[in-house]
Every structure is written in structure tokens, then in C-alpha cells.
Amino acid sequence: MSANSRLTVATHILAWMALVARDHPDDPVTSERIAASVKTNPVVIRRTLGVLSKAGLVQSYRGINAGWRLARPAEKISLLDVFDALEEGSQFGLHPTQPSQACPVGRGIGATLSHVYDSIHETVRTTLASKTVAAVLADILESQRSSTRY
């Protein structure tokens, strides 16, 4: 089973845009420039930017200076905002069909795991809500400063 990297890619996009906006706040960035950082196809970036745009996290600009900008400051975009924009939903699912109700495990596993999964889901949401894109960028830049001090 492979992990879903959509949240990571979307956060990378937003953190990179926040970094560029620090020096050039009025300059939109292209999906090609973002894709070079993420090391993926610009089409993947455009699809993700489209989803983030619908959620009000980024804006697109057309014309001579076409591209994308953050729709609000990185300090005002939480990872929960990004998660919700991607509509990731629950990371865990129950059986696609009802298990045997004649079996004591089959009869009770759904209710038991639902409580566990609900708890995990709430913990994830609380953690994501506590971290902004600006904080992610600050952590990235600090870790790079720390690693080059040797």
C-alpha cells in the first residue's frame, strides 16, 4: 500500500510560494517554476493549484504576468485548511461489505474500530490546525541553517 502524498505536495507548493512572496510579493509564480522545486510535472501542480484555488488558498492571474499567488498570508493558512481543500477525509475505512454477523469479531469490529478511527481523525485535525504554512517554511529554513553550521 503506498502513502498518499497530496498533502505533502500541496504544502510544498504553498511553502515555496510563501518563500517567493517574501522577496517578490507582487510577482505570480508559474506552475513550471513550482514543478521544478517539487520535481514533478507542471500538470500535477496545476491540478493541485486548481483545488487550492477553489478553497481560496491561492489565486491565479492571467495576462503578461500570468501565474499564481497565495490568496492570503502564509501565516493565515493552516495545514488543516490545506487538508480540507484536498478533501482527504478519513485515512482509515471499515470493511467495504458487512462482515459476518454470526462471528463475534465480525459483529463488533466496525463499532470498535470506528471509535479508534474517530479519535485518530480528531487528533490529526487538531495537529494540522496548529501548524501554518508560514511555520512549515520557517522550520524548513531553520533546519537548513542548522545543517550548514558544521
N, C-alpha and C positions, 0 to 999 in steps of 0.2 A: 504494500500500500504506500503510495507516495504522498508526501505532505503538500498541502495547498499553499502556494507562495503568493497568492494575490495580495494579501495584506502587506507582506514584505515588499513586494514590487510597488504597490501604491504608496507606502510610507517612504520608500526610496525616492520615488518621483517627487513627492511633496517636500521632503527634506532637501533634495537637490534644488528644487525651485526656490525654497527659502534661502538657501545659500547664495544663489544667483541674485535674488532680490535684495540681499544685504548691500551689494555693491551697485546694482543696477535696478532700482525699484520700479522703474517705468518701462523696462525692456521685457517684452514677452519672450519666452523661450520656445523653441521648436521641438516637436516630438523626436526629430533626428538627434538633436543635442542631448535630450534626456536619454534616448535609447543608447547612445554611446556610453553613458555612465552605467546604465543598468545592464548593458551588453545583451540587448535583445532587439528584436525587430521593431521599428517605429510603429508598425501596425498594432502591436501589443500595447505600446504606450498610448497610442491614440484611443484604443478601446477603453483602456483604464481611465484616461483623461475624460472620456465621454461620460463614464459612470460617475467620476468625481465631480464633473460639471453639473450633472443632474442633481447632485446632493448639495450644490452650492459651495463646493470647496475650491474649485478653480474656475477661471473664465477664459474663453477663447476670444482672440482678436483676429480680425481679417484685414486684408489690405497689404500695404507695403511692409509694415512691421508686424506681420501675422505671427501668431503663436499663442502661448498660454501663460497665465499669471495666476498666482494664488488669489482667491476671491476675498480672503480676509487674512489678517496676520497669522503667521505660523503659531504664535502664542495662543491663538483662539481656535486652533484646530486640534482636537484630541484624537488619539488613536481610536477611541470609540466612535468618533464621527466617521473616520475612515472605514472602520469595520462595518458600521451600519450602512454606509454608502455602498459597500461591496455586497451587502445583503448576505453575509456569510452564514448567518443563522447558527443553529446548533452544530457543534463539531461531532456530536455523537447521536446515533439513531438507534431505535429499537428494531426488533425483527420486522422485516417487510410484510410478513404474514404472521398471523397469530400462532404462537407455539401451542403444542398440545396442552389442552386444559385438563387432561387426565393425569398429567405429570405434575408433581408438586413444584418442580423448578419452573416448568413451562407456565404454570398458573401464576407464579409470583414474581418472575424475573422482571417483567415490564414495570410494575409499580415500584419495585425496589430500585432498579437502575434509573427510573425517572427521577427519583429523589436525588440520587448521586449526580446525575447529569444536570439537573436544575441547579444544584449547588456549584458545580464546576462552571456552568454558564454565567451565573451571577458573579463569581469570583473573577472570571475573565473580563466581564464588562466593567467591574469596579477597577481592575488594574488598568485596562485600556483607557478608562475615563480619567485616570490620574496622570497620564503622560501626554504631553503635547508634541506636535511636530517640531516645534522650536526646542523642546527639551531633548528630543531624539538627536537633532542636529548638534546641539551643544555637547551631548555625550559623545557623539562621533568625533567631533573636533577635539575634545579633551583627550579621548583615548589615543588619537593620532599624535597629539602633543606629547603625551606620556610615553608613547612607544619610541619617539625620536629623541628622547633625552639621554639615551645611554651613552 
